[in-house]
Every structure is written in C-alpha cells, then in structure tokens.
Amino acid sequence: MKASLKPRYEARAKILKAMAHPSRLLIIEELQKQERCVNELTEMVGADTSTVSKHLTVLKSAGLVADERRANCIYYRLRCPCILDFMGCVEDVLAANADEHKKIMKGCKK
C-alpha cells in the first residue's frame, strides 16, 4: 500500500470499527430519527448509563455523532445522516447472501 493512502484507509477503518457493535448500530439508527439524550438512549439500548456513554464516546471519537449539553442532559445527534445509506448497502449484502444460501440449501435437499 502506498504510504500516501494509508491515512485514508486508517480513517475509514476507525469509522467502521466504531460502528461494529450492535448497540452502536441501534444508537446510530435512533439518532437518525431525532436527537436523543443519554437517558433515552440508555433505555433504548437496555444497558446502564456508563456503558451507553462509552458507546457514545466511541461514536463521537470517530466523528459520527456530535453532542450538546442542555441543562443537566447531553443530547446527541448524527453529524452525517448519510451514514444510513451505508446501512442500506449492508442490508442489500445480507439479502444477497440469504438468496445465495437458499440456492445452496435447495441443492443439498436433492
């Protein structure tokens, strides 16, 4: 790999690693609908506040979410809602894989 390309791929990997957890994917999808405070996300994720806060820190560090303090609560929002376009692509891959597995299974039943 060219040394000049390495930072680009490392930056991309950081974003993908930040997304690589079911709770963080849920948080991203919920923030796409509207901004949320930590308490709302904690209830949705079904984990304790410290765990959700750690997930949010990972997402914020990767540049996926931004936060804003209002009174006693911190509200989070997606910085780039287009990240959900990527999720649509992931769903397409899952569907294609499911179709391929169906074909394989049909061949096994003969």
The first five atom37 places (N, CA, C, CB, O) and aatype in JSON, in Angstrom:
{
  "aatype": [12, 11, 0, 15, 10, 11, 14, 1, 18, 6, 0, 1, 0, 11, 9, 10, 11, 0, 12, 0, 8, 14, 15, 1, 10, 10, 9, 9, 6, 6, 10, 5, 11, 5, 6, 1, 4, 19, 2, 6, 10, 16, 6, 12, 19, 7, 0, 3, 16, 15, 16, 19, 15, 11, 8, 10, 16, 19, 10, 11, 15, 0, 7, 10, 19, 0, 3, 6, 1, 1, 0, 2, 4, 9, 18, 18, 1, 10, 1, 4, 14, 4, 9, 10, 3, 13, 12, 7, 4, 19, 6, 3, 19, 10, 0, 0, 2, 0, 3, 6, 8, 11, 11, 9, 12, 11, 7, 4, 11, 11],
  "atom_mask": [
    [1, 1, 1, 1, 1],
    [1, 1, 1, 1, 1],
    [1, 1, 1, 1, 1],
    [1, 1, 1, 1, 1],
    [1, 1, 1, 1, 1],
    [1, 1, 1, 1, 1],
    [1, 1, 1, 1, 1],
    [1, 1, 1, 1, 1],
    [1, 1, 1, 1, 1],
    [1, 1, 1, 1, 1],
    [1, 1, 1, 1, 1],
    [1, 1, 1, 1, 1],
    [1, 1, 1, 1, 1],
    [1, 1, 1, 1, 1],
    [1, 1, 1, 1, 1],
    [1, 1, 1, 1, 1],
    [1, 1, 1, 1, 1],
    [1, 1, 1, 1, 1],
    [1, 1, 1, 1, 1],
    [1, 1, 1, 1, 1],
    [1, 1, 1, 1, 1],
    [1, 1, 1, 1, 1],
    [1, 1, 1, 1, 1],
    [1, 1, 1, 1, 1],
    [1, 1, 1, 1, 1],
    [1, 1, 1, 1, 1],
    [1, 1, 1, 1, 1],
    [1, 1, 1, 1, 1],
    [1, 1, 1, 1, 1],
    [1, 1, 1, 1, 1],
    [1, 1, 1, 1, 1],
    [1, 1, 1, 1, 1],
    [1, 1, 1, 1, 1],
    [1, 1, 1, 1, 1],
    [1, 1, 1, 1, 1],
    [1, 1, 1, 1, 1],
    [1, 1, 1, 1, 1],
    [1, 1, 1, 1, 1],
    [1, 1, 1, 1, 1],
    [1, 1, 1, 1, 1],
    [1, 1, 1, 1, 1],
    [1, 1, 1, 1, 1],
    [1, 1, 1, 1, 1],
    [1, 1, 1, 1, 1],
    [1, 1, 1, 1, 1],
    [1, 1, 1, 0, 1],
    [1, 1, 1, 1, 1],
    [1, 1, 1, 1, 1],
    [1, 1, 1, 1, 1],
    [1, 1, 1, 1, 1],
    [1, 1, 1, 1, 1],
    [1, 1, 1, 1, 1],
    [1, 1, 1, 1, 1],
    [1, 1, 1, 1, 1],
    [1, 1, 1, 1, 1],
    [1, 1, 1, 1, 1],
    [1, 1, 1, 1, 1],
    [1, 1, 1, 1, 1],
    [1, 1, 1, 1, 1],
    [1, 1, 1, 1, 1],
    [1, 1, 1, 1, 1],
    [1, 1, 1, 1, 1],
    [1, 1, 1, 0, 1],
    [1, 1, 1, 1, 1],
    [1, 1, 1, 1, 1],
    [1, 1, 1, 1, 1],
    [1, 1, 1, 1, 1],
    [1, 1, 1, 1, 1],
    [1, 1, 1, 1, 1],
    [1, 1, 1, 1, 1],
    [1, 1, 1, 1, 1],
    [1, 1, 1, 1, 1],
    [1, 1, 1, 1, 1],
    [1, 1, 1, 1, 1],
    [1, 1, 1, 1, 1],
    [1, 1, 1, 1, 1],
    [1, 1, 1, 1, 1],
    [1, 1, 1, 1, 1],
    [1, 1, 1, 1, 1],
    [1, 1, 1, 1, 1],
    [1, 1, 1, 1, 1],
    [1, 1, 1, 1, 1],
    [1, 1, 1, 1, 1],
    [1, 1, 1, 1, 1],
    [1, 1, 1, 1, 1],
    [1, 1, 1, 1, 1],
    [1, 1, 1, 1, 1],
    [1, 1, 1, 0, 1],
    [1, 1, 1, 1, 1],
    [1, 1, 1, 1, 1],
    [1, 1, 1, 1, 1],
    [1, 1, 1, 1, 1],
    [1, 1, 1, 1, 1],
    [1, 1, 1, 1, 1],
    [1, 1, 1, 1, 1],
    [1, 1, 1, 1, 1],
    [1, 1, 1, 1, 1],
    [1, 1, 1, 1, 1],
    [1, 1, 1, 1, 1],
    [1, 1, 1, 1, 1],
    [1, 1, 1, 1, 1],
    [1, 1, 1, 1, 1],
    [1, 1, 1, 1, 1],
    [1, 1, 1, 1, 1],
    [1, 1, 1, 1, 1],
    [1, 1, 1, 1, 1],
    [1, 1, 1, 0, 1],
    [1, 1, 1, 1, 1],
    [1, 1, 1, 1, 1],
    [1, 1, 1, 1, 1]
  ],
  "atom_positions": [
    [[0.85, -1.18, 0.0], [0.0, 0.0, 0.0], [0.89, 1.24, 0.0], [-0.97, 0.0, 1.23], [1.9, 1.3, 0.71]],
    [[0.51, 2.21, -0.81], [1.26, 3.46, -0.83], [1.12, 4.17, 0.5], [0.77, 4.37, -1.98], [0.04, 4.2, 1.09]],
    [[2.21, 4.72, 0.98], [2.2, 5.44, 2.25], [1.22, 6.6, 2.23], [3.61, 5.95, 2.58], [0.64, 6.95, 3.26]],
    [[1.03, 7.2, 1.07], [0.1, 8.34, 0.98], [-1.36, 7.92, 1.15], [0.28, 9.05, -0.35], [-2.19, 8.75, 1.52]],
    [[-1.68, 6.66, 0.89], [-3.06, 6.17, 1.02], [-3.38, 5.63, 2.41], [-3.31, 5.08, 0.01], [-4.54, 5.54, 2.8]],
    [[-2.35, 5.28, 3.15], [-2.55, 4.64, 4.46], [-3.42, 5.48, 5.41], [-1.2, 4.37, 5.11], [-4.31, 4.91, 6.04]],
    [[-3.2, 6.78, 5.55], [-4.06, 7.56, 6.46], [-5.54, 7.52, 6.08], [-3.6, 8.99, 6.5], [-6.41, 7.5, 6.96]],
    [[-5.82, 7.51, 4.78], [-7.22, 7.44, 4.34], [-7.87, 6.14, 4.78], [-7.3, 7.58, 2.8], [-8.99, 6.14, 5.3]],
    [[-7.16, 5.01, 4.57], [-7.73, 3.72, 4.94], [-7.81, 3.55, 6.46], [-6.9, 2.59, 4.35], [-8.73, 2.91, 6.96]],
    [[-6.87, 4.12, 7.17], [-6.93, 4.07, 8.63], [-8.13, 4.87, 9.14], [-5.63, 4.61, 9.26], [-8.81, 4.44, 10.07]],
    [[-8.39, 6.02, 8.54], [-9.54, 6.84, 8.95], [-10.86, 6.11, 8.65], [-9.51, 8.21, 8.21], [-11.78, 6.14, 9.46]],
    [[-10.92, 5.47, 7.51], [-12.13, 4.69, 7.17], [-12.32, 3.54, 8.16], [-12.04, 4.15, 5.73], [-13.43, 3.28, 8.62]],
    [[-11.23, 2.86, 8.47], [-11.3, 1.72, 9.39], [-11.77, 2.18, 10.77], [-9.94, 1.03, 9.5], [-12.52, 1.46, 11.43]],
    [[-11.34, 3.35, 11.2], [-11.77, 3.87, 12.51], [-13.28, 4.05, 12.54], [-11.06, 5.22, 12.81], [-13.92, 3.72, 13.54]],
    [[-13.85, 4.57, 11.47], [-15.3, 4.76, 11.41], [-16.01, 3.42, 11.41], [-15.69, 5.57, 10.16], [-16.99, 3.23, 12.14]],
    [[-15.54, 2.48, 10.6], [-16.18, 1.17, 10.54], [-16.05, 0.43, 11.87], [-15.57, 0.34, 9.42], [-16.99, -0.25, 12.29]],
    [[-14.9, 0.54, 12.53], [-14.74, -0.1, 13.85], [-15.7, 0.5, 14.86], [-13.29, 0.05, 14.35], [-16.26, -0.22, 15.68]],
    [[-15.9, 1.81, 14.8], [-16.82, 2.47, 15.73], [-18.25, 1.96, 15.53], [-16.77, 3.99, 15.55], [-19.02, 1.89, 16.49]],
    [[-18.59, 1.62, 14.32], [-19.94, 1.14, 14.03], [-20.12, -0.35, 14.34], [-20.28, 1.4, 12.56], [-21.24, -0.84, 14.38]],
    [[-19.03, -1.05, 14.56], [-19.04, -2.51, 14.64], [-19.49, -3.05, 15.99], [-17.68, -3.03, 14.33], [-18.79, -3.85, 16.61]],
    [[-20.64, -2.61, 16.44], [-21.24, -3.14, 17.67], [-22.75, -2.97, 17.56], [-20.68, -2.4, 18.96], [-23.22, -1.91, 17.14]],
    [[-23.52, -3.99, 17.92], [-24.98, -3.9, 17.78], [-25.6, -2.7, 18.5], [-25.61, -5.16, 18.28], [-26.5, -2.06, 17.97]],
    [[-25.13, -2.4, 19.69], [-25.68, -1.26, 20.43], [-25.39, 0.06, 19.73], [-25.12, -1.22, 21.86], [-26.23, 0.96, 19.7]],
    [[-24.19, 0.17, 19.17], [-23.85, 1.41, 18.47], [-24.64, 1.55, 17.18], [-22.35, 1.46, 18.17], [-25.0, 2.66, 16.79]],
    [[-24.92, 0.43, 16.51], [-25.77, 0.49, 15.32], [-27.17, 0.95, 15.68], [-25.82, -0.89, 14.62], [-27.78, 1.75, 14.96]],
    [[-27.69, 0.46, 16.79], [-29.01, 0.91, 17.26], [-28.99, 2.39, 17.57], [-29.44, 0.11, 18.52], [-29.91, 3.12, 17.19]],
    [[-27.96, 2.85, 18.24], [-27.83, 4.27, 18.57], [-27.82, 5.11, 17.3], [-26.55, 4.53, 19.4], [-28.5, 6.13, 17.22]],
    [[-27.05, 4.69, 16.3], [-26.99, 5.43, 15.04], [-28.37, 5.5, 14.4], [-25.99, 4.77, 14.08], [-28.78, 6.56, 13.93]],
    [[-29.08, 4.38, 14.37], [-30.42, 4.38, 13.76], [-31.39, 5.27, 14.53], [-30.97, 2.96, 13.69], [-32.2, 5.97, 13.92]],
    [[-31.31, 5.26, 15.84], [-32.19, 6.11, 16.64], [-31.87, 7.59, 16.46], [-32.1, 5.72, 18.11], [-32.76, 8.43, 16.43]],
    [[-30.58, 7.9, 16.36], [-30.19, 9.31, 16.18], [-30.55, 9.81, 14.79], [-28.69, 9.48, 16.43], [-30.65, 11.01, 14.57]],
    [[-30.73, 8.9, 13.85], [-31.16, 9.3, 12.52], [-32.59, 9.84, 12.58], [-31.06, 8.1, 11.52], [-32.95, 10.74, 11.81]],
    [[-33.38, 9.3, 13.48], [-34.77, 9.74, 13.63], [-34.86, 11.11, 14.28], [-35.57, 8.72, 14.45], [-35.61, 11.98, 13.84]],
    [[-34.07, 11.29, 15.33], [-34.04, 12.57, 16.05], [-32.92, 12.54, 17.07], [-35.4, 12.86, 16.75], [-32.41, 11.48, 17.43]],
    [[-32.53, 13.73, 17.54], [-31.51, 13.77, 18.58], [-32.08, 13.18, 19.85], [-31.0, 15.23, 18.82], [-33.29, 13.21, 20.09]],
    [[-31.19, 12.64, 20.67], [-31.62, 11.96, 21.89], [-30.65, 12.31, 23.02], [-31.68, 10.42, 21.68], [-29.47, 12.58, 22.79]],
    [[-31.18, 12.28, 24.24], [-30.31, 12.44, 25.4], [-29.84, 11.05, 25.85], [-31.04, 13.19, 26.56], [-30.41, 10.03, 25.46]],
    [[-28.82, 11.05, 26.66], [-28.22, 9.79, 27.11], [-29.26, 8.91, 27.79], [-27.05, 10.06, 28.08], [-29.28, 7.69, 27.58]],
    [[-30.13, 9.5, 28.61], [-31.13, 8.7, 29.32], [-32.07, 7.97, 28.36], [-31.94, 9.59, 30.26], [-32.42, 6.82, 28.6]],
    [[-32.49, 8.65, 27.28], [-33.35, 7.99, 26.29], [-32.62, 6.83, 25.62], [-33.82, 9.01, 25.23], [-33.18, 5.75, 25.45]],
    [[-31.37, 7.07, 25.25], [-30.6, 6.02, 24.59], [-30.33, 4.84, 25.52], [-29.27, 6.58, 24.08], [-30.33, 3.69, 25.09]],
    [[-30.11, 5.14, 26.79], [-29.88, 4.08, 27.77], [-31.08, 3.15, 27.85], [-29.59, 4.68, 29.16], [-30.92, 1.93, 27.89]],
    [[-32.26, 3.73, 27.85], [-33.49, 2.92, 27.9], [-33.64, 2.1, 26.61], [-34.73, 3.84, 28.1], [-34.02, 0.93, 26.67]],
    [[-33.35, 2.7, 25.48], [-33.49, 2.0, 24.19], [-32.51, 0.85, 24.05], [-33.29, 2.98, 23.05], [-32.87, -0.23, 23.59]],
    [[-31.26, 1.09, 24.46], [-30.22, 0.08, 24.33], [-30.42, -1.03, 25.37], [-28.83, 0.72, 24.49], [-30.09, -2.19, 25.11]],
    [[-30.95, -0.67, 26.53], [-31.15, -1.67, 27.58], [-29.87, -1.96, 28.34], [0.0, 0.0, 0.0], [-29.65, -3.08, 28.79]],
    [[-29.03, -0.96, 28.47], [-27.77, -1.12, 29.21], [-27.68, 0.02, 30.23], [-26.52, -1.11, 28.23], [-28.5, 0.94, 30.22]],
    [[-26.69, -0.05, 31.09], [-26.55, 1.02, 32.08], [-25.96, 2.27, 31.42], [-25.65, 0.56, 33.25], [-25.39, 2.2, 30.33]],
    [[-26.11, 3.39, 32.08], [-25.71, 4.69, 31.54], [-24.22, 4.73, 31.2], [-26.04, 5.79, 32.53], [-23.83, 5.29, 30.17]],
    [[-23.39, 4.14, 32.04], [-21.95, 4.19, 31.77], [-21.59, 3.44, 30.49], [-21.17, 3.61, 32.95], [-20.72, 3.88, 29.74]],
    [[-22.25, 2.33, 30.24], [-21.99, 1.56, 29.02], [-22.42, 2.34, 27.79], [-22.73, 0.21, 29.06], [-21.69, 2.4, 26.8]],
    [[-23.6, 2.95, 27.83], [-24.09, 3.73, 26.71], [-23.19, 4.95, 26.49], [-25.55, 4.18, 26.94], [-22.9, 5.33, 25.35]],
    [[-22.76, 5.56, 27.58], [-21.84, 6.7, 27.46], [-20.54, 6.3, 26.78], [-21.55, 7.28, 28.84], [-20.0, 7.07, 25.99]],
    [[-20.04, 5.11, 27.08], [-18.82, 4.62, 26.41], [-19.07, 4.42, 24.92], [-18.34, 3.3, 27.06], [-18.22, 4.77, 24.1]],
    [[-20.21, 3.85, 24.58], [-20.55, 3.67, 23.17], [-20.61, 5.03, 22.47], [-21.91, 2.93, 23.02], [-20.11, 5.19, 21.35]],
    [[-21.23, 6.01, 23.11], [-21.33, 7.34, 22.53], [-19.96, 7.99, 22.38], [-22.23, 8.22, 23.39], [-19.72, 8.72, 21.41]],
    [[-19.07, 7.74, 23.32], [-17.7, 8.27, 23.22], [-16.99, 7.69, 22.0], [-16.91, 7.95, 24.5], [-16.28, 8.41, 21.3]],
    [[-17.17, 6.41, 21.75], [-16.56, 5.77, 20.58], [-17.11, 6.41, 19.3], [-16.83, 4.25, 20.59], [-16.35, 6.74, 18.39]],
    [[-18.43, 6.57, 19.24], [-19.05, 7.17, 18.06], [-18.62, 8.62, 17.87], [-20.57, 7.1, 18.18], [-18.41, 9.06, 16.74]],
    [[-18.49, 9.34, 18.96], [-18.06, 10.74, 18.88], [-16.6, 10.82, 18.45], [-18.26, 11.44, 20.24], [-16.25, 11.67, 17.63]],
    [[-15.77, 9.96, 18.98], [-14.35, 9.95, 18.62], [-14.14, 9.68, 17.14], [-13.62, 8.9, 19.45], [-13.2, 10.18, 16.53]],
    [[-15.03, 8.87, 16.56], [-14.95, 8.55, 15.14], [-15.58, 9.64, 14.27], [-15.62, 7.22, 14.86], [-15.5, 9.58, 13.04]],
    [[-16.2, 10.63, 14.9], [-16.81, 11.72, 14.15], [-18.21, 11.43, 13.65], [0.0, 0.0, 0.0], [-18.73, 12.15, 12.8]],
    [[-18.82, 10.38, 14.18], [-20.16, 10.01, 13.72], [-21.27, 10.79, 14.43], [-20.38, 8.54, 13.92], [-22.33, 11.03, 13.85]],
    [[-21.03, 11.17, 15.68], [-22.04, 11.92, 16.43], [-21.43, 13.19, 17.02], [-22.64, 11.04, 17.55], [-20.22, 13.3, 17.22]],
    [[-22.3, 14.13, 17.29], [-21.93, 15.36, 17.99], [-22.82, 15.46, 19.21], [-22.08, 16.63, 17.06], [-23.91, 14.89, 19.24]],
    [[-22.36, 16.19, 20.22], [-23.16, 16.34, 21.43], [-23.31, 17.81, 21.79], [-22.51, 15.57, 22.59], [-22.55, 18.68, 21.36]],
    [[-24.33, 18.05, 22.6], [-24.61, 19.4, 23.09], [-25.23, 19.29, 24.47], [-25.55, 20.19, 22.11], [-26.22, 18.58, 24.67]],
    [[-24.63, 20.0, 25.42], [-25.16, 19.98, 26.79], [-26.29, 21.0, 26.9], [-24.03, 20.29, 27.83], [-26.16, 22.16, 26.5]],
    [[-27.41, 20.53, 27.45], [-28.54, 21.39, 27.75], [-29.02, 21.07, 29.16], [-29.7, 21.21, 26.71], [-29.48, 19.97, 29.44]],
    [[-28.89, 22.05, 30.01], [-29.23, 21.87, 31.43], [-28.44, 20.67, 31.97], [-30.78, 21.65, 31.63], [-27.21, 20.67, 31.92]],
    [[-29.14, 19.66, 32.48], [-28.47, 18.51, 33.1], [-28.31, 17.33, 32.16], [-29.23, 18.08, 34.32], [-27.92, 16.25, 32.59]],
    [[-28.6, 17.51, 30.89], [-28.56, 16.38, 29.97], [-27.7, 16.71, 28.75], [-29.99, 15.99, 29.53], [-27.63, 17.86, 28.32]],
    [[-27.06, 15.69, 28.21], [-26.29, 15.84, 26.99], [-27.09, 15.2, 25.87], [-24.85, 15.2, 27.12], [-27.48, 14.03, 25.95]],
    [[-27.32, 15.97, 24.82], [-28.06, 15.48, 23.66], [-27.09, 15.14, 22.54], [-29.08, 16.53, 23.18], [-26.11, 15.84, 22.3]],
    [[-27.39, 14.04, 21.85], [-26.55, 13.56, 20.76], [-27.34, 13.59, 19.46], [-26.02, 12.14, 21.05], [-28.55, 13.39, 19.44]],
    [[-26.6, 13.86, 18.37], [-27.19, 13.85, 17.03], [-26.15, 13.28, 16.07], [-27.64, 15.28, 16.59], [-24.95, 13.3, 16.35]],
    [[-26.64, 12.77, 14.94], [-25.72, 12.31, 13.9], [-25.08, 13.5, 13.22], [-26.45, 11.43, 12.87], [-25.77, 14.48, 12.92]],
    [[-23.8, 13.44, 12.98], [-23.12, 14.52, 12.26], [-23.38, 14.39, 10.76], [-21.6, 14.49, 12.54], [-23.53, 15.4, 10.07]],
    [[-23.42, 13.16, 10.26], [-23.62, 12.92, 8.83], [-24.67, 11.82, 8.66], [-22.28, 12.52, 8.13], [-24.34, 10.63, 8.61]],
    [[-25.94, 12.22, 8.56], [-27.01, 11.21, 8.43], [-26.85, 10.28, 7.23], [-28.33, 11.91, 8.32], [-27.48, 9.23, 7.19]],
    [[-26.02, 10.65, 6.26], [-25.82, 9.79, 5.1], [-25.19, 8.45, 5.47], [-24.93, 10.5, 4.08], [-25.14, 7.54, 4.64]],
    [[-24.72, 8.31, 6.7], [-24.15, 7.03, 7.13], [-25.19, 5.92, 7.02], [-23.62, 7.14, 8.58], [-24.85, 4.75, 6.89]],
    [[-26.48, 6.29, 7.09], [-27.54, 5.3, 6.96], [-27.64, 4.77, 5.54], [-28.88, 5.9, 7.39], [-28.19, 3.69, 5.34]],
    [[-27.11, 5.48, 4.56], [-27.06, 4.95, 3.19], [-26.17, 3.71, 3.17], [-26.52, 6.02, 2.2], [-26.46, 2.74, 2.46]],
    [[-25.12, 3.75, 3.95], [-24.23, 2.59, 4.06], [-24.99, 1.41, 4.66], [-22.98, 2.93, 4.93], [-24.79, 0.26, 4.25]],
    [[-25.85, 1.68, 5.63], [-26.63, 0.61, 6.25], [-27.54, -0.05, 5.21], [-27.47, 1.16, 7.43], [-27.74, -1.26, 5.24]],
    [[-28.07, 0.75, 4.31], [-28.89, 0.19, 3.24], [-28.08, -0.77, 2.39], [0.0, 0.0, 0.0], [-28.59, -1.82, 1.98]],
    [[-26.85, -0.43, 2.13], [-25.95, -1.3, 1.37], [-25.68, -2.6, 2.14], [-24.63, -0.57, 1.06], [-25.65, -3.68, 1.56]],
    [[-25.49, -2.48, 3.45], [-25.28, -3.67, 4.29], [-26.5, -4.58, 4.2], [-25.01, -3.26, 5.77], [-26.35, -5.8, 4.09]],
    [[-27.69, -4.0, 4.24], [-28.93, -4.8, 4.13], [-28.99, -5.5, 2.77], [-30.17, -3.9, 4.32], [-29.45, -6.64, 2.69]],
    [[-28.54, -4.83, 1.7], [-28.51, -5.44, 0.38], [-27.57, -6.65, 0.36], [-28.07, -4.42, -0.68], [-27.89, -7.67, -0.26]],
    [[-26.43, -6.54, 1.02], [-25.48, -7.66, 1.11], [-26.12, -8.82, 1.87], [-24.16, -7.23, 1.79], [-26.0, -9.97, 1.47]],
    [[-26.8, -8.51, 2.98], [-27.47, -9.56, 3.75], [-28.52, -10.28, 2.91], [-28.12, -8.97, 5.01], [-28.63, -11.51, 2.95]],
    [[-29.29, -9.52, 2.14], [-30.32, -10.11, 1.29], [-29.69, -10.98, 0.2], [-31.2, -9.01, 0.65], [-30.18, -12.08, -0.08]],
    [[-28.62, -10.51, -0.41], [-27.94, -11.28, -1.45], [-27.37, -12.58, -0.87], [-26.81, -10.46, -2.09], [-27.45, -13.63, -1.49]],
    [[-26.81, -12.48, 0.33], [-26.27, -13.68, 0.98], [-27.39, -14.67, 1.3], [-25.52, -13.31, 2.26], [-27.21, -15.88, 1.15]],
    [[-28.53, -14.16, 1.74], [-29.67, -15.04, 2.06], [-30.14, -15.75, 0.8], [-30.83, -14.23, 2.69], [-30.43, -16.95, 0.83]],
    [[-30.21, -15.03, -0.32], [-30.62, -15.65, -1.57], [-29.64, -16.74, -1.98], [-30.73, -14.6, -2.68], [-30.06, -17.81, -2.44]],
    [[-28.37, -16.48, -1.83], [-27.34, -17.47, -2.18], [-27.44, -18.7, -1.29], [-25.94, -16.84, -2.07], [-27.31, -19.83, -1.77]],
    [[-27.68, -18.49, 0.0], [-27.82, -19.63, 0.92], [-29.05, -20.46, 0.58], [-27.92, -19.14, 2.38], [-29.01, -21.68, 0.71]],
    [[-30.13, -19.83, 0.15], [-31.34, -20.56, -0.27], [-31.03, -21.48, -1.45], [-32.49, -19.58, -0.65], [-31.44, -22.63, -1.48]],
    [[-30.27, -20.94, -2.43], [-29.9, -21.74, -3.59], [-29.04, -22.93, -3.18], [-29.16, -20.87, -4.62], [-29.23, -24.04, -3.68]],
    [[-28.12, -22.7, -2.28], [-27.25, -23.77, -1.81], [-28.08, -24.84, -1.1], [-26.17, -23.22, -0.86], [-27.89, -26.04, -1.32]],
    [[-29.01, -24.41, -0.26], [-29.83, -25.35, 0.51], [-30.74, -26.17, -0.43], [-30.69, -24.59, 1.55], [-30.96, -27.36, -0.19]],
    [[-31.26, -25.55, -1.48], [-32.08, -26.28, -2.43], [-31.27, -27.4, -3.08], [-32.65, -25.33, -3.51], [-31.77, -28.5, -3.3]],
    [[-29.99, -27.11, -3.38], [-29.11, -28.11, -3.98], [-28.81, -29.25, -3.03], [0.0, 0.0, 0.0], [-28.58, -30.38, -3.46]],
    [[-28.79, -28.97, -1.74], [-28.49, -30.01, -0.74], [-29.65, -30.95, -0.51], [-28.11, -29.37, 0.57], [-29.44, -32.09, -0.09]],
    [[-30.87, -30.5, -0.77], [-32.07, -31.31, -0.49], [-32.34, -32.35, -1.55], [-33.26, -30.42, -0.35], [-33.19, -33.22, -1.36]],
    [[-31.65, -32.28, -2.67], [-31.89, -33.24, -3.77], [-31.33, -34.57, -3.47], [-31.31, -32.74, -5.06], [-31.45, -35.49, -4.28]]
  ]
}
